[in-house]
């Protein structure tokens, strides 16, 4: 089978071949001279070119319209100015040196003053003052730190009232209480550090108080009084009385 080439394909191949040849010649440097000449022509057309600097003499040429008399007068004046200028410069040179020396001395004096150490103010040590309130607080802290002993718990109960007697080795401090439901309970907290040497569980028969559970904590001893929900009101308010070595909790149903 004979392959058929379209005219457009042949033209495209020729263009690619010509472009490839020109690119190769450009990289080989065949067009460098031609491009340099074109660049010079563009610079000349734009009015740009290398800048040439020439030395300018210090001589001042007189104008053609000026007269000889005026030039002589100007020269004499210039000489007089130069002579007077030299004198004034020589006269003013000495005070400038004096001012510089004075400035240096002032700076040295300032540095010397700054280097002197400033004595620190003496502060007398504060004397500790102990008041009566402080001593009382210390005693309270010591008493709180001391650990008491819960010795025993006794319960006296009937259908209308109950009394819980808590035996302690020392007098009780803060005592708090609150009610809980489901199951019905009354919680009594003896705050402070206590060691429980009584039983941890007390079962009670024929009484609205079913049982009492004791729990020892780091900052309190807790008594949980379990109540019969049928015979006890929803909110039970106990009567708590502190004794020398004990706490009494009275319940009215």
C-alpha positions as CSV (number, residue, x, y, z in Angstrom):
1,X,0.0,0.0,0.0
2,X,1.3,3.4,-0.9
3,X,1.3,6.1,1.8
4,X,-0.4,9.4,0.9
5,X,0.9,12.7,2.4
6,X,-1.3,15.6,2.5
7,X,0.1,19.0,1.3
8,X,-0.5,20.6,4.8
9,X,1.5,17.8,6.5
10,X,4.4,18.4,4.1
11,X,4.3,22.1,4.7
12,X,4.3,21.7,8.5
13,X,7.3,19.3,8.3
14,X,9.3,21.8,6.2
15,X,8.5,24.7,8.7
16,X,9.6,22.5,11.7
17,X,12.9,21.6,9.8
18,X,13.7,25.3,9.0
19,X,13.0,26.3,12.7
20,X,15.2,23.6,14.0
21,X,18.1,24.5,11.7
22,X,17.8,28.2,12.7
23,X,17.7,27.4,16.4
24,X,20.9,25.3,16.0
25,X,22.7,28.0,14.1
26,X,21.7,30.6,16.8
27,X,23.1,28.4,19.6
28,X,26.3,27.8,17.6
29,X,26.9,31.7,17.3
30,X,26.3,32.2,13.6
31,X,23.9,35.1,14.2
32,X,26.0,37.0,16.8
33,X,27.6,39.5,14.4
34,X,24.3,40.2,12.7
35,X,22.5,40.8,16.1
36,X,25.3,43.1,17.4
37,X,25.0,45.3,14.3
38,X,21.3,45.6,14.7
39,X,21.7,46.5,18.4
40,X,24.2,49.3,17.6
41,X,21.8,50.7,14.9
42,X,19.0,50.8,17.5
43,X,21.2,52.6,20.0
44,X,22.2,55.3,17.5
45,X,18.6,55.8,16.4
46,X,17.5,56.3,20.0
47,X,20.2,58.9,20.7
48,X,22.0,56.6,23.2
49,X,25.7,55.9,23.3
50,X,28.7,55.6,25.5
51,X,29.3,58.6,27.8
52,X,32.7,60.2,27.4
53,X,34.0,62.2,30.3
54,X,36.6,64.9,29.7
55,X,38.7,66.8,32.3
56,X,37.6,70.4,32.8
57,X,40.3,72.9,33.6
58,X,40.2,75.2,36.7
59,X,40.9,78.3,34.7
60,X,38.1,80.9,34.4
61,X,38.3,82.6,31.0
62,X,37.1,86.3,30.9
63,X,34.3,87.2,28.6
64,X,35.0,89.1,25.4
65,X,32.7,91.9,26.5
66,X,34.6,92.5,29.8
67,X,37.3,95.2,30.1
68,X,40.8,95.0,31.3
69,X,40.2,97.4,34.2
70,X,37.5,95.3,35.7
71,X,39.6,92.2,35.4
72,X,42.5,93.8,37.3
73,X,40.2,95.1,40.1
74,X,38.7,91.6,40.4
75,X,42.2,90.0,40.7
76,X,43.2,92.5,43.4
77,X,40.0,91.8,45.3
78,X,40.6,88.1,45.1
79,X,44.1,88.4,46.4
80,X,42.9,90.6,49.3
81,X,40.1,88.1,50.1
82,X,42.6,85.3,50.1
83,X,45.0,87.1,52.4
84,X,42.2,88.1,54.9
85,X,40.8,84.6,54.8
86,X,44.1,83.1,55.7
87,X,44.4,85.5,58.7
88,X,40.9,84.8,60.0
89,X,41.4,81.0,59.6
90,X,44.7,81.2,61.6
91,X,43.0,83.3,64.3
92,X,40.0,81.1,64.6
93,X,42.0,77.9,64.8
94,X,43.1,78.3,68.4
95,X,39.6,78.7,70.0
96,X,38.4,75.6,68.2
97,X,41.2,73.5,69.8
98,X,40.3,75.0,73.2
99,X,36.7,74.1,72.8
100,X,37.6,70.5,71.9
101,X,39.8,70.2,75.0
102,X,37.1,71.6,77.2
103,X,34.6,69.1,75.8
104,X,36.9,66.2,76.4
105,X,37.4,67.4,80.1
106,X,33.7,67.7,80.6
107,X,33.2,64.2,79.2
108,X,35.9,62.8,81.5
109,X,34.3,64.4,84.5
110,X,30.9,62.9,83.5
111,X,32.4,59.5,83.2
112,X,34.1,59.8,86.6
113,X,30.8,60.9,88.3
114,X,28.9,58.0,86.6
115,X,31.5,55.4,87.9
116,X,31.0,56.3,91.5
117,X,28.9,53.6,93.2
118,X,25.6,54.6,94.7
119,X,25.3,53.2,98.2
120,X,22.2,51.0,98.6
121,X,19.7,52.2,101.3
122,X,19.8,50.2,104.5
123,X,16.7,48.3,105.2
124,X,16.2,47.2,108.8
125,X,14.8,43.7,109.1
126,X,11.1,43.6,110.0
127,X,10.5,42.1,113.4
128,X,7.8,39.4,113.5
129,X,4.7,40.5,115.3
130,X,2.5,37.9,116.8
131,X,-1.0,38.9,117.7
132,X,-3.6,37.2,119.7
133,X,-5.6,36.3,116.6
134,X,-2.5,34.7,115.1
135,X,-1.9,32.6,118.2
136,X,-5.6,31.5,118.2
137,X,-5.3,30.5,114.5
138,X,-2.2,28.4,115.2
139,X,-4.0,26.6,118.0
140,X,-6.9,25.9,115.8
141,X,-4.6,24.5,113.1
142,X,-2.9,22.3,115.7
143,X,-6.2,21.0,117.0
144,X,-7.4,20.4,113.4
145,X,-4.1,18.5,112.7
146,X,-4.6,16.3,115.8
147,X,-6.5,13.1,115.1
148,X,-9.4,12.2,117.3
149,X,-10.9,8.8,117.9
150,X,-14.5,7.7,117.3
151,X,-15.0,5.1,120.0
152,X,-18.5,3.8,119.6
153,X,-22.1,4.4,118.3
154,X,-25.3,3.6,120.2
155,X,-28.9,3.9,119.0
156,X,-32.1,4.2,121.1
157,X,-35.2,4.0,118.9
158,X,-39.0,3.7,118.8
159,X,-41.7,4.4,116.2
160,X,-41.9,8.1,116.8
161,X,-38.2,9.1,117.5
162,X,-34.6,7.9,117.5
163,X,-31.4,9.0,119.2
164,X,-27.9,8.2,117.9
165,X,-25.1,8.7,120.4
166,X,-21.6,9.0,119.0
167,X,-18.7,8.6,121.5
168,X,-15.5,10.6,120.8
169,X,-12.1,10.9,122.5
170,X,-12.1,14.7,122.1
171,X,-14.7,17.4,121.5
172,X,-16.2,17.6,118.0
173,X,-15.6,20.5,115.7
174,X,-17.9,21.3,112.8
175,X,-20.9,19.0,112.2
176,X,-23.0,19.1,109.1
177,X,-25.9,17.0,107.6
178,X,-28.1,16.6,104.5
179,X,-30.8,14.3,103.2
180,X,-30.6,11.9,100.2
181,X,-33.3,9.9,98.4
182,X,-33.5,6.5,96.6
183,X,-32.8,5.0,99.1
184,X,-33.9,7.4,101.8
185,X,-30.9,8.4,103.9
186,X,-29.6,11.1,106.4
187,X,-25.9,11.9,106.1
188,X,-24.0,13.3,109.2
189,X,-20.4,14.5,108.7
190,X,-18.0,15.1,111.6
191,X,-15.3,17.3,110.1
192,X,-11.7,16.9,111.0
193,X,-9.2,14.1,111.3
194,X,-10.8,11.1,113.0
195,X,-9.8,7.5,113.5
196,X,-12.8,5.1,113.5
197,X,-12.5,2.4,116.1
198,X,-16.2,1.5,116.2
199,X,-18.0,-0.8,113.9
200,X,-18.5,0.3,110.3
201,X,-22.0,-1.2,110.1
202,X,-24.9,-1.2,112.7
203,X,-28.2,-3.0,111.9
204,X,-31.2,-1.9,113.9
205,X,-34.5,-3.8,114.3
206,X,-38.0,-2.6,114.9
207,X,-37.1,1.0,114.1
208,X,-37.6,3.4,111.2
209,X,-33.8,3.6,111.2
210,X,-32.8,0.4,109.3
211,X,-29.0,0.6,109.6
212,X,-26.1,3.0,110.1
213,X,-22.9,2.9,108.0
214,X,-19.6,4.7,109.1
215,X,-16.9,5.8,106.7
216,X,-13.5,7.2,107.5
217,X,-12.2,10.0,105.2
218,X,-9.1,12.2,105.3
219,X,-11.0,15.3,106.4
220,X,-14.1,13.8,108.1
221,X,-16.0,10.8,109.4
222,X,-19.3,10.2,107.8
223,X,-22.4,8.5,109.3
224,X,-25.0,7.4,106.8
225,X,-28.4,6.7,108.5
226,X,-30.6,4.5,106.3
227,X,-34.3,5.2,106.9
228,X,-37.6,3.5,106.2
229,X,-39.3,5.6,103.5
230,X,-42.8,4.8,104.6
231,X,-42.7,6.0,108.2
232,X,-40.2,8.9,107.7
233,X,-41.0,12.4,106.3
234,X,-39.4,13.4,103.0
235,X,-37.2,16.1,104.6
236,X,-35.9,15.1,108.0
237,X,-34.3,17.7,110.2
238,X,-32.1,16.3,113.0
239,X,-31.3,18.0,116.3
240,X,-27.5,17.8,116.8
241,X,-26.0,18.6,120.2
242,X,-22.3,18.6,121.0
243,X,-20.9,17.3,124.3
244,X,-17.4,17.2,125.8
245,X,-16.6,13.8,124.3
246,X,-19.4,13.0,122.0
247,X,-22.2,14.1,119.6
248,X,-25.9,13.4,120.0
249,X,-28.2,13.2,116.9
250,X,-32.0,13.2,117.7
251,X,-34.5,12.3,115.0
252,X,-38.3,12.9,115.3
253,X,-40.5,11.0,112.8
